[in-house]
């Protein structure tokens, strides 16, 4: 990966530190998307030996990148994604997230 591409990808990922999710931490504050992704990745790492038939390296990679699109769209809770009327703001944000995620992952893959 070219250094500039790497820095651009890391800049996008850093936005997730300040992007909050709809859910809360145990202490009552909004969880960031970065915290959510980190916890999922950590869980997958610790469960690696429990599922030897699963390609856990692929699962871990998916955990790391699965919410990168939210750096552009913000968190879109699942219960809001079910209302997919074209005039709905969540419909627009969901489509935007998919496009941005596709662009980001294609850049990261080289």
Secondary structure, DSSP 8 states (H G I E B T S, - for coil): --HHHHHHHHHHHHGGGT-EEEEE-TTSSEEEHHHHHHHHHHHHHHTGGG-TTS-HHHHHHHHHHTTTTHHHH----HHHHT---TTSHHHHHHHHHHHHHHHHHHHHH-
